[in-house]
Amino acid sequence: MASCRLGRATFRPSAIQLRFRDMSDMTTTTTTTTCPLDCPDSCALEVSVENGAVQAIRGSREHPVTAGFICSKVARFSRRVTHHSRIGHPLRRVGKKGRGEFEPLSWDEAITVIAGRLKDVAARWGGEAILPYHYGGSNGLMTDGFLDDLFFARLGASRLAKTVCAAPATAVAVGMYGKMAGVAFEDYVHAKCIIVWGANPKASNIHLVPFLREAKKRGAFVAAVDPIRNLSAAEADLHLAVKPGTDLPVALAIVKLLREEGRLDDHFLRRHAKSIDPLLEAADSWPLGRAAAEAGIAPRQLERMARVYGDSTPAVIRCGWGVERNSNGGQAVAAILALPALLGKFGVRGGGYTLSNSGAVRASIARLCDVSDWSTRVINMTQLGEVLCNGCEPPVKSLFVYNCNPAVTVPDQNAVLRGLAREDLFTVVSDQVMTDSAMYADLVLPATTFLEHRDIRVSYGNYIVGGVKPALAPRGEARSNTQVFAALGRAMGFTDDAFRWDDETCQQRVSGAIELAGVAADPALLAQGRPQRYEFPDRTPIQFATVLPLTSDGKIDLCPAALGDEPYSYRPLESSGYPLGLVSPATSKLISSTLGEFNFPELTVSINPTDATPRHIASGDEVRVFNELGEVVCAAHVTAKVRPGVVLIPKGAWRKSSRNGMTATALCPAAVNVVGGGACYNDARVEVERGSRERGAGSRERVLTSP
């Protein structure tokens, strides 16, 4: 029998064929919208379409920071819309899981099958045997945590702890400052000292870069704390190439030094902070020399950064999420965010810190979809492999995956793939393209891209909320998340009015539930796809002048409950016999795993010459990166940008990009942080050797044929 192929997935022909809507009668149009992809910038966009095809995606000057330019990823996003791996209609598996053999079926059939199977699972094992699996970093208020939450709440499904990113940092920011509004990016030009700690604005948050350069032109001292050199010598005065997981002792050493020199702002602390003693007691154990040795940096460099920061006003710390990706990560974020409080760096424009700025928005979604009675068990998404392979009670018998690609983004990849291969696990995947996760689905649903549906995006970097407005008709039979979960809710017989709303109604209702720094959102503006700015008293927030902590008592809690029973306790990673630390940061090519279908053809491991030379490794050599969890076979890239003792494999790469079908997550443990239960990707320790062994347990073929 003849077959057709979409990516690596093979489909049997049927009476239902892939049909894209006829747009030949369309003329040239330009649509304003907002980029919802996982980046702090949330750019305003202008999308030009001619005869149903995207001609250009450009940055809009209506956004205060986008300023007319956008990243190359989004500028090329139309390639995803028309990519050969784009899913055009619902699909049903006909072959073995992982082989990508599907046949088309209608939406009515798909909804009926899903509703029937979920009812059966709930009847046999209870609603908690159903696990919704999603992240939503690249989604807005409508397409993640809205009708989907309502649907799974009504089912009585298990709840998901969304921990692969931002869980520890969010727990700390809420506990310490109530997620107070941070320093706006455009105010960095006023700072005399800027520390970029655990962030790479060149890969994501590119609109911060011009402000960093302008600040440096004005004489600011710029330091970067990261195992990888992302800012050049011309862009940063100092680079502290710390070992992964050692940010906590570095921050505590700064506290100790400046306290011993009498630099703490006692007046500010008495007025605005509490619970300082555990932090100071922990800092007492970390003199500069000890902390520098632990982090693998020169003591004089650490001292220089500490003194410049202490001497400078305004001074700002850009704390990124790279800090949290290890077992000490939550404690480290807390110690870093404590620095501006200890030294009284607030109260001036360009002084304080920036982490996530989304806390200035209040979205009362509960008024629209009340899920307050959803009190089922919580499953940590980082431990998906353990849950699927070794079970829990009740067992997970159905997995509904949307807004994420766990086959390549979740730690302990081999366990995740074994779990996804279970024949007794009914799996639904809703996505735009045929991802590695979709290959394991029983049913695949075609999802719209942000160019094809409505949404509302709250920026977590810039102070805007942007409307997402479709520039194209949905490709093929693609449907938005709101449409999918509304249809499923009706099929299950749920009576909530929200399951009968269309997308326009959803956008209008959600708009009406939003406040931007106390000011109501403008539904008409958001429906037009335009950005709405916050109306702060003095244009942008000034911490402890125009904005204050949102904690219950209005004070900074320097020892929040989220830190657990041993706040600021440092836990050195136990030796595993593998000498190299592995980091898996974002790159300029991918947004998590989004765009991996075309924008990341070959996976590489970056290694310092100091580590490559004794291993006889040169750039371009095939190497094997391995530990007790698995192995990745790929090409080597020898570079001094990676500090000695550390190797880098980018996050989000698809399985096809490596030479054995495995990615960085095959090497990452599924251990979680005591703070927020966050994933500890950077706790991975590995060895690298030239060449590759005969393909074994870690190879693609072995995994795909697992029972």
C-alpha positions as CSV (number, residue, x, y, z in Angstrom):
1,M,0.0,0.0,0.0
2,A,1.3,3.5,-0.8
3,S,2.0,5.8,2.1
4,C,2.7,9.5,2.6
5,R,5.3,10.9,5.0
6,L,5.3,13.9,7.3
7,G,8.7,14.3,8.9
8,R,9.6,10.9,10.3
9,A,6.0,9.9,10.7
10,T,4.3,7.8,8.1
11,F,0.5,8.0,7.4
12,R,-1.7,5.5,5.7
13,P,-4.0,7.1,3.1
14,S,-7.7,7.4,3.7
15,A,-10.7,9.2,2.4
16,I,-9.7,12.1,4.7
17,Q,-6.8,13.9,3.1
18,L,-4.7,16.8,4.3
19,R,-6.5,19.9,3.0
20,F,-5.4,23.5,3.6
21,R,-7.9,26.2,3.3
22,D,-8.1,28.1,0.1
23,M,-6.9,31.7,0.6
24,S,-6.4,32.6,-3.0
25,D,-8.9,35.4,-2.8
26,M,-7.0,37.1,0.0
27,T,-5.1,40.3,-0.6
28,T,-2.1,41.8,1.2
29,T,-2.8,42.6,4.8
30,T,-0.7,43.6,7.8
31,T,-1.7,42.4,11.2
32,T,-0.5,43.6,14.6
33,T,0.0,40.9,17.2
34,T,2.3,39.9,20.1
35,C,4.9,37.2,20.3
36,P,3.9,34.8,23.1
37,L,7.1,32.6,22.8
38,D,9.1,31.9,25.9
39,C,11.2,35.0,26.2
40,P,11.0,38.1,28.6
41,D,10.7,40.5,25.7
42,S,7.1,39.7,24.4
43,C,7.7,41.7,21.3
44,A,5.0,43.6,19.4
45,L,4.9,42.3,15.8
46,E,3.6,43.3,12.4
47,V,2.8,40.3,10.2
48,S,2.4,40.9,6.4
49,V,0.4,38.3,4.6
50,E,-0.2,38.0,0.8
51,N,-2.6,35.5,-0.7
52,G,-2.6,33.5,2.6
53,A,1.2,33.3,2.9
54,V,3.4,35.2,5.4
55,Q,5.7,37.6,3.6
56,A,7.4,39.2,6.6
57,I,7.3,39.2,10.4
58,R,8.7,42.5,11.7
59,G,9.0,44.2,15.1
60,S,6.6,47.0,15.8
61,R,7.7,50.4,17.2
62,E,4.5,50.6,19.2
63,H,6.2,48.5,21.9
64,P,8.4,50.6,24.1
65,V,11.3,48.1,24.0
66,T,10.8,46.0,20.8
67,A,11.8,49.3,18.9
68,G,11.3,47.8,15.5
69,F,13.6,44.7,15.7
70,I,13.1,41.1,16.7
71,C,15.1,37.9,16.9
72,S,15.8,35.8,13.9
73,K,13.8,32.9,15.4
74,V,10.5,34.8,15.2
75,A,11.4,36.5,12.0
76,R,11.6,33.0,10.4
77,F,8.6,31.6,12.3
78,S,6.6,31.2,9.0
79,R,8.8,28.2,8.3
80,R,7.0,26.4,11.1
81,V,3.6,27.3,9.7
82,T,4.2,25.6,6.4
83,H,6.9,23.0,7.4
84,H,6.5,19.5,6.1
85,S,6.1,18.2,9.7
86,R,3.1,20.4,10.3
87,I,0.2,18.4,11.5
88,G,-2.8,19.1,9.3
89,H,-5.6,17.0,10.8
90,P,-6.2,14.6,13.7
91,L,-4.2,11.3,13.6
92,R,-4.7,7.9,15.1
93,R,-1.7,5.6,15.7
94,V,-1.7,2.4,13.7
95,G,1.8,1.1,14.4
96,K,4.1,0.6,17.3
97,K,4.6,3.6,19.6
98,G,7.5,5.7,18.6
99,R,7.5,4.7,14.9
100,G,5.2,7.5,13.8
101,E,2.7,5.4,11.9
102,F,-0.7,7.1,11.9
103,E,-3.9,7.4,9.9
104,P,-6.2,10.4,9.7
105,L,-9.5,10.6,11.4
106,S,-12.1,13.4,11.7
107,W,-12.3,15.9,14.6
108,D,-15.6,14.4,15.6
109,E,-14.1,11.0,15.8
110,A,-11.1,12.2,17.7
111,I,-13.2,14.0,20.3
112,T,-15.4,11.0,20.7
113,V,-12.5,8.6,21.1
114,I,-10.7,10.9,23.7
115,A,-13.8,11.5,25.7
116,G,-14.6,7.7,25.7
117,R,-11.1,6.7,26.7
118,L,-10.9,9.3,29.5
119,K,-14.3,8.2,30.9
120,D,-13.1,4.6,30.9
121,V,-9.8,5.4,32.7
122,A,-11.7,7.5,35.3
123,A,-14.2,4.7,35.8
124,R,-11.5,2.0,36.2
125,W,-8.8,3.8,38.1
126,G,-10.2,7.1,39.1
127,G,-9.7,10.6,37.7
128,E,-6.2,10.9,39.1
129,A,-5.0,8.2,36.7
130,I,-5.3,11.0,34.0
131,L,-2.3,13.4,33.9
132,P,-2.4,16.6,31.9
133,Y,1.2,17.4,30.9
134,H,2.0,20.9,29.8
135,Y,4.3,23.8,30.5
136,G,3.0,26.9,28.7
137,G,6.1,29.1,28.7
138,S,5.2,30.0,25.1
139,N,1.5,30.5,25.7
140,G,-0.7,33.2,27.0
141,L,-3.6,33.4,29.5
142,M,-6.1,31.7,27.1
143,T,-4.0,28.8,25.8
144,D,-2.6,27.5,29.1
145,G,-4.2,27.4,32.5
146,F,-7.7,28.5,31.3
147,L,-10.2,26.1,29.8
148,D,-7.7,23.3,30.0
149,D,-7.5,23.7,33.8
150,L,-11.3,23.8,34.0
151,F,-11.5,20.6,31.9
152,F,-9.1,18.6,33.9
153,A,-10.5,19.9,37.2
154,R,-13.9,18.7,36.2
155,L,-12.4,15.3,35.3
156,G,-10.7,15.1,38.7
157,A,-7.4,14.5,37.0
158,S,-4.0,14.7,38.7
159,R,-2.5,18.2,39.0
160,L,0.9,19.0,37.5
161,A,3.7,20.8,39.3
162,K,5.3,22.8,36.5
163,T,8.9,22.6,37.6
164,V,11.2,22.4,34.5
165,C,11.8,26.1,34.7
166,A,11.2,29.0,37.1
167,A,9.7,27.0,40.0
168,P,12.5,27.7,42.6
169,A,13.0,31.3,41.4
170,T,9.3,32.0,41.5
171,A,9.0,30.5,45.0
172,V,11.8,32.7,46.2
173,A,10.6,35.9,44.5
174,V,7.1,35.5,45.9
175,G,8.4,34.6,49.4
176,M,11.0,37.4,49.6
177,Y,9.4,40.3,47.8
178,G,5.9,39.2,46.9
179,K,7.1,39.2,43.3
180,M,7.5,43.0,43.3
181,A,7.9,44.7,40.0
182,G,11.6,44.8,39.0
183,V,13.9,47.3,37.3
184,A,12.7,47.9,33.7
185,F,15.2,47.0,31.0
186,E,15.2,50.5,29.6
187,D,16.3,51.8,33.0
188,Y,19.5,49.8,33.0
189,V,21.1,52.7,31.1
190,H,21.0,54.6,34.4
191,A,23.0,52.0,36.4
192,K,26.6,52.4,37.3
193,C,27.0,48.7,38.0
194,I,25.2,45.8,36.3
195,I,25.6,42.2,37.2
196,V,24.1,39.7,34.8
197,W,23.9,36.6,36.9
198,G,22.9,33.2,35.3
199,A,21.4,34.8,32.1
200,N,22.3,35.1,28.5
201,P,20.5,38.0,27.0
202,K,22.0,37.2,23.6
203,A,20.0,33.9,23.4
204,S,16.8,35.2,24.9
205,N,15.9,38.7,26.1
206,I,17.9,40.2,23.2
207,H,16.3,43.6,23.8
208,L,18.3,44.0,27.0
209,V,21.5,43.9,25.0
210,P,21.3,47.5,23.6
211,F,20.6,48.9,27.1
212,L,23.6,47.0,28.4
213,R,25.8,48.5,25.7
214,E,24.4,52.0,26.2
215,A,25.0,51.7,30.0
216,K,28.6,50.6,29.4
217,K,29.1,53.5,26.9
218,R,28.0,55.8,29.8
219,G,30.6,54.3,32.0
220,A,28.8,51.4,33.8
221,F,30.7,48.4,35.1
222,V,29.2,45.3,33.7
223,A,29.9,41.8,35.1
224,A,28.6,38.4,34.0
225,V,28.4,35.4,36.3
226,D,28.1,32.2,34.2
227,P,30.1,29.1,33.4
228,I,29.9,30.2,29.7
229,R,31.3,33.5,28.3
230,N,28.3,34.9,26.5
231,L,29.2,38.6,26.7
232,S,32.4,39.6,25.0
233,A,35.3,41.5,26.7
234,A,34.0,44.6,25.0
235,E,30.5,44.1,26.5
236,A,31.5,43.0,30.0
237,D,34.3,44.2,32.3
238,L,34.4,41.0,34.3
239,H,33.4,37.4,33.7
240,L,33.1,35.1,36.7
241,A,33.1,31.7,35.2
242,V,31.7,29.8,38.2
243,K,31.3,26.1,38.3
244,P,27.7,25.0,37.9
245,G,25.9,24.9,41.2
246,T,28.3,27.2,43.1
247,D,26.4,30.5,42.8
248,L,25.3,30.3,46.5
249,P,28.8,30.4,48.1
250,V,29.7,33.2,45.7
251,A,26.7,35.3,46.7
252,L,27.3,34.5,50.4
253,A,30.9,35.5,50.2
254,I,29.9,39.0,48.9
255,V,27.5,39.3,51.8
256,K,30.3,38.4,54.3
257,L,32.9,40.8,52.8
258,L,30.6,43.8,52.7
259,R,29.2,43.1,56.1
260,E,32.7,42.9,57.6
261,E,33.4,46.2,56.0
262,G,30.4,47.8,57.6
263,R,28.6,48.3,54.2
264,L,25.2,46.9,55.1
265,D,22.4,49.5,55.2
266,D,21.1,49.0,58.7
267,H,18.6,51.8,58.4
268,F,17.0,50.3,55.3
269,L,17.0,46.8,56.8
270,R,15.3,47.8,60.0
271,R,12.6,49.6,58.1
272,H,12.0,47.2,55.2
273,A,13.3,43.7,56.0
274,K,13.0,40.8,58.4
275,S,14.6,37.4,59.2
276,I,18.1,38.5,58.3
277,D,20.0,36.3,60.8
278,P,19.9,32.9,58.9
279,L,21.4,34.7,55.9
280,L,24.2,36.3,57.8
281,E,25.0,33.1,59.8
282,A,25.3,31.2,56.5
283,A,27.5,33.9,55.0
284,D,29.9,33.7,57.9
285,S,31.1,30.3,56.6
286,W,32.1,31.7,53.2
287,P,35.2,34.0,53.2
288,L,36.3,35.1,49.7
289,G,39.0,32.5,49.4
290,R,36.9,29.5,50.3
291,A,34.0,30.6,48.0
292,A,36.4,31.4,45.1
293,A,38.0,27.9,45.5
294,E,34.6,26.2,45.6
295,A,33.4,28.1,42.4
296,G,36.8,27.7,40.6
297,I,37.4,31.4,40.1
298,A,40.1,33.8,41.2
299,P,39.5,35.5,44.6
300,R,40.6,38.9,43.3
301,Q,37.9,38.8,40.6
302,L,35.2,38.0,43.1
303,E,36.5,40.7,45.4
304,R,36.5,43.2,42.5
305,M,32.9,42.5,41.6
306,A,31.8,42.7,45.3
307,R,33.6,46.0,45.8
308,V,32.3,47.7,42.6
309,Y,28.8,46.6,43.4
310,G,29.1,47.9,46.9
311,D,30.5,51.2,45.8
312,S,28.1,51.9,42.9
313,T,24.7,53.7,42.9
314,P,22.6,52.9,41.1
315,A,23.4,49.2,40.8
316,V,21.2,46.5,39.4
317,I,21.3,42.7,39.3
318,R,19.7,40.8,36.4
319,C,19.1,37.4,37.9
320,G,18.4,34.7,35.3
321,W,16.9,31.3,35.6
322,G,20.2,29.5,34.9
323,V,21.0,30.0,38.6
324,E,18.2,27.7,39.7
325,R,19.0,24.7,37.6
326,N,20.8,22.7,40.3
327,S,20.2,21.4,43.9
328,N,21.5,24.7,45.4
329,G,19.6,26.8,42.9
330,G,16.7,28.1,45.0
331,Q,19.0,29.1,47.9
332,A,21.3,30.8,45.4
333,V,18.5,32.9,43.9
334,A,17.5,34.0,47.4
335,A,21.1,35.0,48.3
336,I,21.4,37.0,45.1
337,L,18.1,38.8,45.5
338,A,19.1,39.6,49.1
339,L,22.1,41.7,48.0
340,P,20.3,44.9,46.9
341,A,18.3,44.8,50.2
342,L,21.4,44.3,52.4
343,L,23.2,47.2,50.7
344,G,20.1,49.5,50.3
345,K,20.4,49.6,46.5
346,F,16.8,50.5,46.0
347,G,15.0,53.8,45.7
348,V,16.7,55.1,42.6
349,R,16.0,54.6,38.9
350,G,18.2,51.8,37.7
351,G,18.8,50.4,41.2
352,G,17.6,47.0,42.5
353,Y,17.0,43.7,40.7
354,T,15.1,42.2,37.8
355,L,13.9,38.6,37.8
356,S,10.4,38.1,36.5
357,N,8.3,41.2,36.1
358,S,4.9,39.4,35.6
359,G,3.8,40.0,39.2
360,A,2.5,43.5,38.4
361,V,-0.4,41.9,36.6
362,R,-3.4,40.5,38.4
363,A,-5.5,38.0,36.3
364,S,-8.6,36.9,38.1
365,I,-9.2,33.8,36.0
366,A,-11.0,32.2,38.8
367,R,-13.9,34.6,38.2
368,L,-14.2,32.9,34.8
369,C,-13.3,29.3,35.5
370,D,-13.5,28.4,39.1
371,V,-11.2,25.4,39.9
372,S,-10.9,26.0,43.6
373,D,-12.2,22.5,44.4
374,W,-9.5,20.8,42.3
375,S,-7.6,19.2,45.1
376,T,-6.3,16.0,43.6
377,R,-2.7,14.8,44.0
378,V,0.2,16.8,42.5
379,I,2.8,15.1,40.3
380,N,6.1,16.8,39.7
381,M,6.6,17.1,35.9
382,T,10.4,16.7,36.3
383,Q,9.9,13.2,37.5
384,L,7.7,12.0,34.5
385,G,10.0,9.1,33.7
386,E,9.9,7.8,37.3
387,V,6.1,8.1,37.4
388,L,5.5,6.4,34.1
389,C,8.1,3.6,34.5
390,N,7.9,2.8,38.2
391,G,4.3,3.7,38.9
392,C,2.3,5.5,41.5
393,E,-1.0,4.9,43.1
394,P,-3.3,5.1,41.2
395,P,-1.1,4.5,38.1
396,V,-1.0,7.0,35.3
397,K,-3.1,5.4,32.6
398,S,-3.7,8.4,30.4
399,L,-1.4,11.3,29.5
400,F,-2.6,14.4,27.7
401,V,0.4,16.4,26.4
402,Y,0.1,20.0,25.1
403,N,2.3,23.1,25.0
404,C,5.5,21.0,25.6
405,N,7.7,18.3,24.2
406,P,8.7,16.1,27.1
407,A,10.5,13.5,25.0
408,V,13.4,15.9,24.7
409,T,12.9,18.5,27.5
410,V,12.4,16.4,30.7
411,P,15.3,14.9,32.7
412,D,16.2,11.3,32.5
413,Q,15.2,11.0,28.8
414,N,15.7,7.2,28.6
415,A,13.1,6.7,31.4
416,V,10.7,9.2,29.8
417,L,10.9,7.4,26.5
418,R,10.4,4.0,28.1
419,G,7.3,5.4,29.8
420,L,5.9,7.0,26.7
421,A,6.4,3.6,24.9
422,R,4.0,1.9,27.3
423,E,1.2,0.2,25.3
424,D,-1.2,0.5,28.3
425,L,-0.8,4.3,28.4
426,F,-3.4,6.2,26.4
427,T,-1.5,9.3,25.2
428,V,-2.9,12.3,23.4
429,V,-0.5,14.9,22.0
430,S,-1.7,18.3,20.7
431,D,0.9,20.2,18.8
432,Q,1.7,22.2,15.7
433,V,4.3,19.9,14.3
434,M,5.2,16.2,14.6
435,T,7.5,16.4,17.7
436,D,9.4,13.6,19.2
437,S,6.7,13.3,21.9
438,A,3.9,13.2,19.2
439,M,5.6,10.1,17.7
440,Y,4.5,8.2,20.9
441,A,0.9,9.3,20.9
442,D,-2.2,7.2,20.4
443,L,-4.0,10.3,19.1
444,V,-2.3,13.5,17.7
445,L,-4.3,16.7,17.4
446,P,-3.3,19.6,15.1
447,A,-2.8,22.8,17.0
448,T,-2.8,26.3,15.8
449,T,0.3,28.5,15.9
450,F,0.2,32.0,17.5
451,L,-0.2,33.4,14.0
452,E,-3.5,31.6,13.7
453,H,-5.4,32.1,17.0
454,R,-6.3,34.6,19.7
455,D,-4.5,34.9,23.0
456,I,-3.3,37.4,25.6
457,R,0.3,37.5,26.6
458,V,1.6,38.9,29.9
459,S,5.2,39.7,29.5
460,Y,7.5,38.5,32.3
461,G,10.2,41.0,31.2
462,N,8.8,44.1,29.7
463,Y,6.0,46.1,31.2
464,I,3.3,45.3,28.6
465,V,0.4,43.0,28.1
466,G,-0.1,42.2,24.5
467,G,-3.0,41.0,22.5
468,V,-2.4,38.0,20.2
469,K,-4.5,38.3,17.0
470,P,-4.5,35.8,14.1
471,A,-2.8,36.9,10.9
472,L,-3.7,33.7,9.1
473,A,-6.5,31.3,8.9
474,P,-5.7,28.0,10.7
475,R,-3.6,25.7,8.6
476,G,-5.6,22.6,7.6
477,E,-7.8,21.5,10.4
478,A,-5.7,23.0,13.2
479,R,-7.6,24.2,16.3
480,S,-6.7,26.4,19.3
481,N,-6.4,25.0,22.8
482,T,-9.6,26.9,23.8
483,Q,-11.5,25.2,20.9
484,V,-10.1,21.8,21.8
485,F,-10.9,21.8,25.5
486,A,-14.3,23.5,24.9
487,A,-15.2,20.6,22.6
488,L,-13.9,18.0,25.0
489,G,-15.8,19.6,27.9
490,R,-19.0,19.5,25.9
491,A,-18.3,15.9,24.9
492,M,-17.9,14.9,28.6
493,G,-21.2,16.5,29.4
494,F,-19.7,19.3,31.6
495,T,-22.1,22.2,32.0
496,D,-19.9,25.1,32.6
497,D,-20.7,28.1,30.4
498,A,-17.1,28.6,29.5
499,F,-17.1,25.4,27.4
500,R,-19.5,27.1,25.0
501,W,-17.5,30.3,24.5
502,D,-15.8,30.9,21.2
503,D,-12.2,32.4,21.0
504,E,-13.4,35.9,20.6
505,T,-15.6,35.6,23.7
506,C,-12.7,34.0,25.6
507,Q,-10.4,36.8,24.8
508,Q,-13.0,39.4,25.8
509,R,-13.7,37.7,29.1
510,V,-10.0,37.2,30.0
511,S,-9.3,40.8,29.1
512,G,-11.9,41.9,31.5
513,A,-10.3,39.9,34.3
514,I,-6.9,41.6,34.0
515,E,-5.4,44.5,35.9
516,L,-2.0,46.1,35.0
517,A,-0.5,47.6,38.1
518,G,-4.0,48.3,39.4
519,V,-5.4,49.6,36.0
520,A,-8.0,47.6,34.1
521,A,-6.9,46.1,30.8
522,D,-8.3,47.5,27.6
523,P,-10.2,44.7,25.9
524,A,-10.5,46.6,22.6
525,L,-6.8,47.2,22.4
526,L,-5.9,43.6,23.1
527,A,-8.4,42.4,20.6
528,Q,-6.6,44.4,18.0
529,G,-3.4,42.6,18.8
530,R,-1.7,45.6,20.3
531,P,0.4,46.1,23.4
532,Q,-0.9,47.8,26.5
533,R,1.6,49.5,28.7
534,Y,1.5,49.7,32.5
535,E,0.6,53.1,34.0
536,F,3.2,53.3,36.8
537,P,3.4,56.7,38.6
538,D,6.7,57.6,37.0
539,R,6.6,55.7,33.7
540,T,8.6,52.7,34.9
541,P,8.8,51.3,38.4
542,I,11.4,52.4,40.9
543,Q,11.7,49.8,43.6
544,F,11.0,51.1,47.1
545,A,10.0,54.5,45.6
546,T,7.0,53.9,43.3
547,V,6.6,50.1,43.9
548,L,6.9,48.2,47.2
549,P,7.0,44.5,48.1
550,L,3.7,42.6,47.7
551,T,4.3,40.4,50.7
552,S,1.5,40.3,53.3
553,D,3.2,42.7,55.6
554,G,5.0,44.8,53.0
555,K,8.4,43.7,54.2
556,I,11.3,41.8,52.5
557,D,11.5,38.3,54.0
558,L,15.2,37.4,53.9
559,C,14.4,33.9,55.0
560,P,11.2,32.9,53.2
561,A,9.5,29.6,54.1
562,A,10.2,28.3,50.6
563,L,13.9,27.8,51.5
564,G,12.9,24.9,53.8
565,D,14.4,23.8,57.1
566,E,18.0,24.6,56.2
567,P,17.9,28.1,54.6
568,Y,21.0,29.0,52.7
569,S,22.6,25.6,53.3
570,Y,25.0,24.7,50.6
571,R,25.1,21.1,49.4
572,P,28.2,20.2,47.3
573,L,27.4,17.7,44.6
574,E,28.7,14.3,45.6
575,S,31.4,12.9,43.3
576,S,29.9,10.5,40.8
577,G,33.1,9.4,39.1
578,Y,32.3,11.7,36.1
579,P,34.6,14.7,36.0
580,L,32.8,17.2,33.9
581,G,29.8,19.4,34.7
582,L,27.2,19.5,32.0
583,V,25.1,22.7,31.4
584,S,22.3,22.8,28.9
585,P,21.3,26.4,28.3
586,A,19.1,28.1,25.8
587,T,20.5,29.1,22.4
588,S,19.7,31.7,19.7
589,K,18.2,28.9,17.6
590,L,15.5,27.4,19.7
591,I,12.8,28.5,22.2
592,S,12.9,25.5,24.5
593,S,12.3,22.9,21.8
594,T,10.2,25.1,19.6
595,L,11.6,25.4,16.0
596,G,13.7,22.3,16.4
597,E,12.0,20.9,13.4
598,F,14.0,23.1,11.1
599,N,16.3,25.5,13.0
600,F,18.7,23.1,14.8
601,P,20.0,20.4,12.4
602,E,23.1,19.1,14.3
603,L,23.7,18.8,18.0
604,T,27.2,19.5,19.3
605,V,29.0,19.4,22.7
606,S,31.1,22.4,23.5
607,I,34.3,21.7,25.5
608,N,37.2,23.8,26.7
609,P,40.6,23.2,25.1
610,T,42.0,22.3,28.5
611,D,39.6,19.3,28.7
612,A,39.7,18.5,25.0
613,T,43.5,18.2,24.6
614,P,44.1,15.3,27.0
615,R,41.1,13.5,25.5
616,H,42.6,13.9,22.0
617,I,39.4,15.7,20.9
618,A,39.3,18.3,18.1
619,S,36.4,20.3,16.7
620,G,34.3,18.2,14.4
621,D,35.3,14.9,16.0
622,E,32.5,12.5,16.8
623,V,32.4,12.1,20.6
624,R,30.4,10.2,23.2
625,V,29.1,12.1,26.2
626,F,28.0,9.7,28.9
627,N,27.2,9.0,32.5
628,E,25.2,6.4,34.4
629,L,21.9,7.6,32.9
630,G,22.7,7.5,29.2
631,E,24.9,8.8,26.4
632,V,24.8,11.3,23.6
633,V,26.8,10.9,20.4
634,C,27.4,14.1,18.6
635,A,30.2,16.3,17.2
636,A,32.6,18.2,19.4
637,H,33.1,21.9,19.4
638,V,36.3,23.0,21.1
639,T,36.0,26.5,22.5
640,A,37.4,28.7,25.3
641,K,33.9,30.2,25.9
642,V,33.1,27.2,28.1
643,R,35.1,27.2,31.3
644,P,37.4,24.2,32.1
645,G,35.7,21.3,33.8
646,V,32.3,22.1,32.0
647,V,30.8,21.0,28.8
648,L,27.7,22.4,27.1
649,I,24.9,20.6,25.2
650,P,22.1,23.0,24.2
651,K,18.6,22.4,25.6
652,G,15.6,21.7,23.4
653,A,17.4,20.0,20.6
654,W,15.3,17.3,18.8
655,R,16.4,13.6,18.7
656,K,17.2,13.8,15.0
657,S,19.9,16.3,15.7
658,S,22.2,13.9,17.5
659,R,23.9,10.8,16.0
660,N,22.3,8.3,18.4
661,G,18.9,10.0,18.8
662,M,19.5,11.2,22.3
663,T,19.8,14.7,23.7
664,A,21.1,16.6,26.8
665,T,18.2,15.4,29.0
666,A,19.5,11.8,28.6
667,L,22.3,12.8,30.9
668,C,20.3,14.9,33.4
669,P,19.1,13.5,36.7
670,A,15.4,13.7,37.7
671,A,16.3,14.9,41.2
672,V,14.5,18.1,42.3
673,N,15.4,21.2,44.3
674,V,14.1,21.5,47.8
675,V,12.9,24.9,46.8
676,G,9.8,24.7,44.6
677,G,10.7,21.1,43.5
678,G,12.6,22.5,40.5
679,A,14.5,20.5,38.0
680,C,18.3,20.1,38.6
681,Y,19.6,19.9,35.0
682,N,23.0,21.4,35.9
683,D,23.7,18.7,38.5
684,A,24.6,16.4,35.6
685,R,28.2,15.2,35.6
686,V,29.6,13.4,32.5
687,E,32.6,12.1,30.8
688,V,33.5,12.7,27.1
689,E,35.5,10.4,24.9
690,R,36.4,10.5,21.3
691,G,34.5,8.2,19.0
692,S,31.4,6.2,19.9
693,R,30.8,2.7,21.1
694,E,28.5,0.3,19.3
695,R,25.0,1.6,19.7
696,G,23.5,0.2,22.9
697,A,20.8,1.0,25.4
698,G,21.0,4.7,24.7
699,S,20.5,4.5,21.0
700,R,17.4,5.6,19.1
701,E,16.6,2.2,17.7
702,R,16.7,0.5,21.1
703,V,14.4,3.0,22.7
704,L,11.9,3.1,19.8
705,T,11.5,-0.7,19.9
706,S,11.2,-1.0,23.7
707,P,8.0,-2.6,25.0
